[in-house]
Amino acid sequence: QVQLAESGGGSVQAGTSLRLSCGASGRTSGYNLGWFRQAPGKEREFVAAVSWSGASIYYADSVRGRFTISRDDAKNTVYLQMNSLKPEDTAVYYCAVDRSSASTWHLRINAIDYWGKGTLVTVSS
């Protein structure tokens, strides 16, 4: 069993940055880690994922070049550095853990093993 707790959300102006953190309790060795988001009135969507080894990283086209995902296995934590934020980045951001290949996460939103409760990011123009 894995439990996830996100932090770092908040309200910011467009063009600024935020860093989200997700601490995991339980055994996460061998798991891939990542982030999804859900904007008001929209479906949850893939944001970024990093493989269990850290060697492979994947981003949604909408955030590539602005967001950076990283993991610190010593701290059992995954981060999402979000730069150049836009109003369309406003959403609840969810941390996720899953054994499936990180390259497939954008296709299997409904099959992710573990979810955090989410942290709200609001970007105003």
VEXVODREN-537155 format. One record per residue: residue number from 1; x, y, z of N, C-alpha, C, O in turn. Coordinates in pm, whole numbers, plus 50000, padded with zeros to 5 digits. Example, Ala and Ser with C-alpha at 12.3 -4.5 7.8 and 13.67 -1.06 7.14 Angstrom:
VEXVODREN-537155
<senu 1, <51319, 49431, 50780>, <51230, 49550, 50780>, <51320, 49670, 50780>, <51424, 49668, 50846>>
<senu 2, <51285, 49775, 50708>, <51367, 49894, 50714>, <51290, 50003, 50787>, <51341, 50114, 50804>>
***
This chain:
VEXVODREN-537155
<senu 1, <50084, 49881, 50000>, <50000, 50000, 50000>, <50087, 50124, 50000>, <50185, 50132, 50074>>
<senu 2, <50053, 50220, 49918>, <50128, 50345, 49906>, <50033, 50461, 49933>, <49922, 50465, 49880>>
<senu 3, <50077, 50553, 50015>, <50000, 50674, 50040>, <50079, 50794, 49992>, <50201, 50801, 50011>>
<senu 4, <50010, 50888, 49929>, <50074, 51003, 49868>, <50015, 51131, 49924>, <49895, 51141, 49948>>
<senu 5, <50101, 51230, 49945>, <50055, 51358, 49998>, <50123, 51472, 49921>, <50244, 51490, 49928>>
<senu 6, <50041, 51547, 49848>, <50094, 51660, 49771>, <50100, 51787, 49856>, <50026, 51803, 49952>>
<senu 7, <50190, 51876, 49818>, <50199, 52008, 49880>, <50258, 52105, 49780>, <50314, 52065, 49678>>
<senu 8, <50244, 52233, 49810>, <50307, 52335, 49726>, <50213, 52412, 49636>, <50256, 52506, 49569>>
<senu 9, <50087, 52375, 49633>, <49992, 52449, 49551>, <49966, 52588, 49606>, <50005, 52620, 49718>>
<senu 10, <49900, 52670, 49527>, <49868, 52805, 49571>, <49815, 52889, 49457>, <49789, 52840, 49347>>
<senu 11, <49800, 53018, 49486>, <49752, 53114, 49386>, <49868, 53204, 49346>, <49932, 53266, 49430>>
<senu 12, <49893, 53210, 49215>, <50006, 53288, 49164>, <49963, 53365, 49040>, <49858, 53340, 48981>>
<senu 13, <50049, 53460, 49001>, <50027, 53536, 48879>, <50086, 53461, 48761>, <50182, 53386, 48775>>
<senu 14, <50029, 53484, 48645>, <50084, 53425, 48522>, <50229, 53468, 48504>, <50266, 53582, 48533>>
<senu 15, <50310, 53374, 48456>, <50451, 53403, 48434>, <50542, 53367, 48549>, <50664, 53369, 48536>>
<senu 16, <50483, 53336, 48663>, <50563, 53301, 48780>, <50579, 53149, 48791>, <50539, 53074, 48702>>
<senu 17, <50638, 53105, 48902>, <50671, 52963, 48919>, <50615, 52908, 49050>, <50590, 52982, 49146>>
<senu 18, <50597, 52778, 49051>, <50562, 52703, 49171>, <50633, 52570, 49164>, <50662, 52518, 49056>>
<senu 19, <50659, 52513, 49282>, <50712, 52377, 49287>, <50620, 52293, 49373>, <50596, 52323, 49490>>
<senu 20, <50569, 52188, 49313>, <50487, 52093, 49386>, <50573, 51978, 49436>, <50670, 51938, 49371>>
<senu 21, <50537, 51928, 49552>, <50606, 51812, 49608>, <50504, 51705, 49640>, <50388, 51734, 49669>>
<senu 22, <50547, 51582, 49634>, <50461, 51469, 49669>, <50544, 51369, 49746>, <50635, 51306, 49692>>
<senu 23, <50510, 51355, 49873>, <50579, 51258, 49956>, <50502, 51126, 49957>, <50380, 51124, 49967>>
<senu 24, <50576, 51018, 49946>, <50515, 50886, 49942>, <50553, 50807, 50066>, <50669, 50805, 50108>>
<senu 25, <50455, 50742, 50123>, <50482, 50650, 50233>, <50452, 50510, 50184>, <50362, 50489, 50103>>
<senu 26, <50526, 50416, 50232>, <50511, 50281, 50181>, <50620, 50249, 50081>, <50706, 50332, 50052>>
<senu 27, <50614, 50130, 50029>, <50719, 50083, 49940>, <50696, 50133, 49798>, <50599, 50094, 49734>>
<senu 28, <50783, 50219, 49749>, <50770, 50273, 49613>, <50882, 50230, 49522>, <50889, 50272, 49406>>
<senu 29, <50971, 50146, 49571>, <51080, 50098, 49488>, <51024, 50024, 49367>, <50940, 49936, 49381>>
<senu 30, <51072, 50060, 49250>, <51025, 49996, 49128>, <50902, 50061, 49068>, <50859, 50022, 48959>>
<senu 31, <50846, 50159, 49136>, <50729, 50229, 49084>, <50772, 50351, 49003>, <50873, 50415, 49031>>
<senu 32, <50692, 50379, 48903>, <50706, 50505, 48831>, <50622, 50611, 48903>, <50519, 50579, 48962>>
<senu 33, <50666, 50736, 48896>, <50599, 50844, 48967>, <50560, 50954, 48869>, <50625, 50973, 48767>>
<senu 34, <50454, 51027, 48901>, <50418, 51134, 48810>, <50305, 51221, 48859>, <50261, 51212, 48973>>
<senu 35, <50258, 51305, 48767>, <50156, 51403, 48797>, <50049, 51406, 48689>, <50075, 51390, 48569>>
<senu 36, <49927, 51426, 48736>, <49814, 51454, 48650>, <49750, 51583, 48700>, <49785, 51632, 48807>>
<senu 37, <49658, 51638, 48624>, <49583, 51754, 48669>, <49441, 51751, 48617>, <49411, 51687, 48516>>
<senu 38, <49354, 51820, 48688>, <49216, 51828, 48646>, <49166, 51970, 48665>, <49154, 52020, 48777>>
<senu 39, <49138, 52035, 48553>, <49087, 52171, 48555>, <48936, 52169, 48580>, <48871, 52068, 48553>>
<senu 40, <48880, 52278, 48629>, <48735, 52283, 48654>, <48655, 52249, 48529>, <48675, 52309, 48423>>
<senu 41, <48566, 52153, 48542>, <48479, 52116, 48431>, <48544, 52031, 48325>, <48483, 52004, 48221>>
<senu 42, <48667, 51989, 48348>, <48738, 51908, 48248>, <48780, 51774, 48306>, <48778, 51753, 48427>>
<senu 43, <48819, 51684, 48217>, <48865, 51553, 48260>, <49009, 51562, 48310>, <49085, 51652, 48275>>
<senu 44, <49044, 51466, 48394>, <49181, 51459, 48442>, <49274, 51429, 48324>, <49240, 51350, 48237>>
<senu 45, <49390, 51494, 48323>, <49485, 51473, 48213>, <49626, 51450, 48265>, <49663, 51495, 48374>>
<senu 46, <49701, 51381, 48185>, <49841, 51352, 48217>, <49924, 51480, 48207>, <49902, 51563, 48119>>
<senu 47, <50020, 51494, 48300>, <50111, 51609, 48299>, <50254, 51563, 48276>, <50319, 51607, 48181>>
<senu 48, <50304, 51476, 48363>, <50443, 51433, 48353>, <50463, 51305, 48432>, <50389, 51278, 48527>>
<senu 49, <50563, 51228, 48393>, <50596, 51104, 48464>, <50745, 51077, 48452>, <50809, 51113, 48353>>
<senu 50, <50798, 51013, 48554>, <50938, 50974, 48556>, <50945, 50826, 48592>, <50875, 50779, 48681>>
<senu 51, <51030, 50753, 48521>, <51042, 50610, 48542>, <51106, 50579, 48676>, <51165, 50667, 48740>>
<senu 52, <51094, 50454, 48719>, <51145, 50414, 48850>, <51295, 50438, 48861>, <51345, 50464, 48971>>
<senu 53, <51365, 50429, 48751>, <51510, 50449, 48754>, <51548, 50595, 48742>, <51662, 50634, 48770>>
<senu 54, <51451, 50677, 48700>, <51480, 50817, 48673>, <51537, 50841, 48535>, <51564, 50955, 48498>>
<senu 55, <51556, 50736, 48459>, <51622, 50748, 48329>, <51528, 50799, 48220>, <51573, 50858, 48122>>
<senu 56, <51399, 50777, 48237>, <51302, 50817, 48134>, <51202, 50914, 48193>, <51148, 50893, 48302>>
<senu 57, <51178, 51021, 48118>, <51084, 51124, 48163>, <50992, 51159, 48047>, <51035, 51165, 47931>>
<senu 58, <50866, 51181, 48078>, <50767, 51210, 47976>, <50684, 51330, 48020>, <50654, 51348, 48138>>
<senu 59, <50648, 51412, 47922>, <50568, 51531, 47949>, <50452, 51540, 47849>, <50462, 51493, 47736>>
<senu 60, <50344, 51600, 47895>, <50238, 51639, 47803>, <50289, 51754, 47717>, <50372, 51834, 47762>>
<senu 61, <50241, 51761, 47596>, <50286, 51868, 47506>, <50258, 52006, 47565>, <50333, 52100, 47542>>
<senu 62, <50151, 52017, 47640>, <50109, 52147, 47692>, <50204, 52203, 47798>, <50201, 52322, 47826>>
<senu 63, <50288, 52117, 47856>, <50376, 52165, 47963>, <50524, 52146, 47929>, <50611, 52195, 48001>>
<senu 64, <50552, 52076, 47822>, <50692, 52049, 47786>, <50767, 52181, 47766>, <50720, 52272, 47697>>
<senu 65, <50884, 52189, 47829>, <50965, 52311, 47818>, <50938, 52410, 47930>, <51016, 52502, 47952>>
<senu 66, <50828, 52392, 48002>, <50795, 52481, 48115>, <50799, 52408, 48249>, <50838, 52466, 48350>>
<senu 67, <50760, 52281, 48249>, <50755, 52202, 48371>, <50870, 52102, 48372>, <50913, 52053, 48267>>
<senu 68, <50919, 52073, 48493>, <51025, 51974, 48509>, <50989, 51881, 48623>, <50961, 51925, 48735>>
<senu 69, <50989, 51752, 48595>, <50962, 51652, 48698>, <51094, 51592, 48745>, <51186, 51573, 48666>>
<senu 70, <51101, 51563, 48874>, <51220, 51498, 48928>, <51179, 51413, 49047>, <51071, 51432, 49104>>
<senu 71, <51265, 51321, 49084>, <51235, 51236, 49199>, <51358, 51224, 49287>, <51471, 51224, 49238>>
<senu 72, <51335, 51213, 49415>, <51440, 51193, 49514>, <51402, 51068, 49591>, <51320, 51073, 49683>>
<senu 73, <51461, 50956, 49554>, <51423, 50830, 49616>, <51465, 50822, 49763>, <51401, 50753, 49842>>
<senu 74, <51570, 50892, 49798>, <51612, 50894, 49939>, <51505, 50956, 50028>, <51489, 50920, 50144>>
<senu 75, <51431, 51051, 49970>, <51324, 51117, 50044>, <51186, 51065, 50007>, <51085, 51111, 50060>>
<senu 76, <51182, 50969, 49915>, <51054, 50916, 49868>, <50962, 51028, 49819>, <50844, 51033, 49853>>
<senu 77, <51020, 51116, 49741>, <50947, 51237, 49700>, <50963, 51260, 49550>, <51070, 51237, 49493>>
<senu 78, <50855, 51304, 49487>, <50860, 51347, 49348>, <50819, 51494, 49344>, <50730, 51538, 49417>>
<senu 79, <50885, 51569, 49257>, <50863, 51712, 49247>, <50813, 51749, 49107>, <50838, 51678, 49009>>
<senu 80, <50743, 51860, 49101>, <50705, 51917, 48973>, <50735, 52066, 48978>, <50662, 52143, 49042>>
<senu 81, <50841, 52106, 48911>, <50877, 52247, 48902>, <50800, 52307, 48785>, <50815, 52263, 48671>>
<senu 82, <50720, 52406, 48814>, <50634, 52467, 48711>, <50677, 52612, 48690>, <50663, 52695, 48780>>
<senu 83, <50728, 52640, 48572>, <50773, 52774, 48537>, <50682, 52834, 48430>, <50608, 52763, 48363>>
<senu 84, <50689, 52964, 48417>, <50610, 53035, 48314>, <50464, 52991, 48316>, <50406, 52957, 48213>>
<senu 85, <50408, 52993, 48434>, <50271, 52945, 48450>, <50172, 53030, 48371>, <50188, 53151, 48357>>
<senu 86, <50069, 52964, 48322>, <49964, 53028, 48244>, <49830, 53006, 48312>, <49815, 52911, 48389>>
<senu 87, <49733, 53092, 48285>, <49599, 53070, 48345>, <49543, 52932, 48313>, <49470, 52875, 48395>>
<senu 88, <49575, 52878, 48197>, <49525, 52746, 48159>, <49591, 52633, 48236>, <49551, 52517, 48222>>
<senu 89, <49691, 52664, 48318>, <49750, 52564, 48407>, <49670, 52550, 48536>, <49699, 52462, 48617>>
<senu 90, <49571, 52635, 48556>, <49488, 52626, 48675>, <49418, 52491, 48682>, <49347, 52452, 48589>>
<senu 91, <49439, 52420, 48792>, <49384, 52286, 48807>, <49418, 52232, 48945>, <49500, 52289, 49017>>
<senu 92, <49355, 52122, 48979>, <49400, 52042, 49093>, <49504, 51945, 49038>, <49477, 51871, 48943>>
<senu 93, <49620, 51944, 49098>, <49730, 51858, 49055>, <49737, 51737, 49147>, <49740, 51749, 49269>>
<senu 94, <49740, 51619, 49084>, <49741, 51493, 49157>, <49872, 51420, 49133>, <49919, 51407, 49020>>
<senu 95, <49930, 51373, 49241>, <50046, 51287, 49233>, <49998, 51144, 49208>, <49890, 51105, 49254>>
<senu 96, <50077, 51066, 49137>, <50038, 50930, 49104>, <50158, 50836, 49109>, <50271, 50876, 49084>>
<senu 97, <50129, 50712, 49141>, <50231, 50607, 49145>, <50175, 50485, 49073>, <50060, 50447, 49095>>
<senu 98, <50254, 50426, 48988>, <50205, 50313, 48910>, <50322, 50230, 48861>, <50431, 50283, 48839>>
<senu 99, <50299, 50102, 48843>, <50405, 50014, 48794>, <50414, 50011, 48642>, <50515, 49966, 48588>>
<senu 100, <50312, 50056, 48574>, <50317, 50050, 48428>, <50419, 50150, 48375>, <50455, 50246, 48443>>
<senu 101, <50463, 50126, 48253>, <50562, 50213, 48192>, <50515, 50358, 48192>, <50400, 50387, 48156>>
<senu 102, <50603, 50447, 48231>, <50568, 50589, 48236>, <50528, 50642, 48099>, <50455, 50740, 48089>>
<senu 103, <50574, 50577, 47993>, <50541, 50621, 47857>, <50394, 50598, 47823>, <50344, 50655, 47726>>
<senu 104, <50326, 50516, 47901>, <50186, 50484, 47872>, <50087, 50556, 47962>, <49966, 50540, 47947>>
<senu 105, <50136, 50635, 48054>, <50047, 50694, 48152>, <49939, 50779, 48090>, <49827, 50784, 48142>>
<senu 106, <49967, 50847, 47979>, <49868, 50934, 47917>, <49750, 50854, 47862>, <49646, 50911, 47829>>
<senu 107, <49767, 50723, 47853>, <49662, 50636, 47799>, <49585, 50561, 47907>, <49482, 50501, 47878>>
<senu 108, <49632, 50563, 48030>, <49573, 50477, 48132>, <49540, 50551, 48259>, <49569, 50505, 48369>>
<senu 109, <49478, 50669, 48242>, <49441, 50751, 48357>, <49352, 50674, 48453>, <49363, 50690, 48574>>
<senu 110, <49264, 50592, 48401>, <49169, 50520, 48484>, <49227, 50393, 48546>, <49156, 50321, 48616>>
<senu 111, <49352, 50366, 48522>, <49412, 50242, 48573>, <49534, 50266, 48662>, <49607, 50171, 48692>>
<senu 112, <49557, 50388, 48702>, <49671, 50420, 48787>, <49655, 50353, 48923>, <49545, 50349, 48979>>
<senu 113, <49765, 50301, 48976>, <49759, 50225, 49102>, <49722, 50311, 49222>, <49631, 50276, 49298>>
<senu 114, <49791, 50420, 49240>, <49772, 50503, 49359>, <49766, 50651, 49321>, <49836, 50698, 49232>>
<senu 115, <49678, 50723, 49395>, <49660, 50867, 49375>, <49675, 50942, 49506>, <49642, 50891, 49613>>
<senu 116, <49727, 51064, 49496>, <49719, 51155, 49608>, <49584, 51224, 49606>, <49502, 51202, 49517>>
<senu 117, <49562, 51309, 49707>, <49433, 51378, 49716>, <49429, 51506, 49636>, <49322, 51563, 49613>>
<senu 118, <49544, 51553, 49592>, <49548, 51669, 49506>, <49583, 51798, 49578>, <49559, 51812, 49697>>
<senu 119, <49641, 51891, 49503>, <49670, 52025, 49553>, <49631, 52125, 49444>, <49660, 52105, 49327>>
<senu 120, <49564, 52232, 49485>, <49508, 52328, 49390>, <49611, 52432, 49350>, <49678, 52493, 49434>>
<senu 121, <49623, 52451, 49220>, <49706, 52557, 49164>, <49615, 52652, 49086>, <49541, 52610, 48997>>
<senu 122, <49620, 52779, 49122>, <49539, 52879, 49054>, <49632, 52984, 48996>, <49712, 53045, 49068>>
<senu 123, <49622, 53006, 48866>, <49707, 53103, 48798>, <49618, 53213, 48741>, <49530, 53188, 48659>>
<senu 124, <49642, 53334, 48785>, <49561, 53446, 48739>, <49639, 53530, 48639>, <49762, 53539, 48643>>
<senu 125, <49564, 53591, 48549>, <49629, 53670, 48443>, <49653, 53814, 48486>, <49707, 53893, 48409>>
***
